[in-house]
Amino acid sequence: MKSNITLMPVKEEELPEFERKIQEAFLVAVEENFGRQEDPIPSHQDLEKCRHNFGTVMFHLMQGSCKVGGVVLNINSETQHNSLDFFFIAVEYQNRGLGQAAWRAVEETYSETKVWSTVTPYFEKRNIHFYVNRCGFHIVEFWNTYHAAPDAFSEPHRAEQPIGEDEAFYFEKIMVK
């Protein structure tokens, strides 16, 4: 299967479908590790908060006319230190090598980027493998009870942390020009 991927901006009216697809994709690993979940992951509130951040752009990952996934980026045009906030391949298109092609499309679209950063929960072994071994990211920090995430990446203390928010890996990819 040819894996040429292009980015198509998400339109306002497509947001509910985009949110549903991202939640379906994220739920697979969570349920594999923690069993059935009642609440969607990520939550609607988390996605809305992210969507309204300055610099946020959202794209469908397209293979021809098929929406095979999506990406939510935060682009800082001044510093070119950009972040990958959410990245997913739709469940029905996973395990076809589309992730690497999709990430290449992101890097090509934002070729002026100096540093990419992202975060993934500690239990997401497939993500860790993908970011480190396939995309060239490096683990910079492991956030946990003994080494908390900076305020910019953490929510105010809650009695019960959502799954994966208490321990996570922080990755960076320094782009060579």
N, C-alpha and C positions, 0 to 999 in steps of 0.2 A: 504494500500500500504506500503510495507516494505521501510524504508527510510535509509538503509545503504548507506553512501556516502563515496567515496574515492576521493583522489586528483590525477589528472593526469597532468603533466607539459604541458603547451601550447607550441606547436612547432611553429617555425617561420612562416611556411606556413599557420598556423591556425589563425594567428593574425587578418586578416581582418574579419573572421567570429566571433571571440571572441569579437572584437570591436563592430561589428554590434549588437551582442546579449546584450552586456552591455548597449549600447545606447538604445536599445528597452526597456530594463527593467527599466532604469532610467527615460525614457521619460514618462512613465505611470503617476508617481506621479507629475512630473512637469506640464504635461498637465491638470491633475485633478485640480491643484491649479492655473495655470496661462494661461490655454487655449493652443491652437495649437502653436507649435514652428516650426520655419523654420530651425534652426541649431541643429545639434545633441548634446546631452548632455550625458556624458562629450564629449568635443570636441576631435577630432583626435590629436590635438596638446597637450592637457592635458594628454591624454593617452600615447602619445609618450614620453613626458617629464617624466612621472612617470615610464614608462618602462625602461628608460635609467638611472634611479637613482641607485646608488650603493646599493646592497642588495635586489633589487626587484626580486621577484619570482611570476610567474603567473601560475595558475592551473585551469583546467576544474574541476567542481564538477561533479563527475560521480555517477550515480545510475545504477549499472550493466554496460551495454555498452552505456547508454544514457547520453549525456552531458546535465545536468539539470541546470547548472549555471557556475559561475566562481568566482575566487578570485584573487586579486592582493595584495601581502603582501610586506612589507619591513622588512627584517630580519637583525638585528644587532647581529651577533654571539658573539661579545665582551661583550656588555652590557645586551643582552637579553631583551632589551626594543624594542619591535617590533610593527609595525603598520599595521593596516588593511586599505589599501588605497582604494580598491574597492571590493565590495561584491555584488553578484547578483544571484538571481534565475531567470532563463529564464521565460518570460511571460507565456508560455504554461505550466509551472510546478509550478507556484505560488499557494499559499494557500493549500499546501499539507503537511505542516510540515517539509519540506526539509531543511529550513534555519537552524533550531536548529541542525539537524543531520550534516549539512555541517560545522557549526561552531565547533561542537564537533570534527569533523575530523581534522580541522585546529589545534585546541588545542592539540589533540593527536599527530599530526605530529610534532608540535613545542612545545613539553612538557617541554623543558628547559626555556621557556619564563618566565620572571619575571613580565613584565608589557606589556599588549596590549593597544594600543591607536587607536582611530579612530575619524573621524569627519563626521557629517551629517548636511545638511541644516535644518534650523529651521522648515520648513514646512513639513518635512518628518516624520509625526506622526507614520507611520508604522515602520520606521527604529528606531525611538526613543523608541517606545514600545519594539521592538525586542531586541535592545542592552541592555536596562535597565531591562526589565521584563523577558526576555527569556535567555539572555546570561550572565547576571551578571555584566555588565559594570555600571559605575557610571558617571553621568554628572559632569565634573570637572570645565568647564567654558562655558559661553555663549558669543560668540564673536559677537559684534555688533558695532554700531556707537560709543557707549560710552566705549567699551572695545574691542579694535582691536586684531585680531589674531597676534601671534608673526610672525616675518618676515619669519620664516621657513615655515609657513602655508599660507602666503598670497602672492599674485602676486603684482607687481608694480601697483601703482594707475592707474586705467583706467577711462575714462570718463563715461563709462557705465559698471557696474559690471554684470557678467553673473548671471543668476537666482541662488539664494541660496548662492552665495559667499560673500554676504555682512553680513549675519547673519547665524551663525552655532553653533552647540553644539560640544564641545570637550569631548570625553569620555575616561576613562581609566578603565582597569580591572587588578587589582593586583592579580597575581596568588599565591595561597597558596600552599606551598610545605610541 
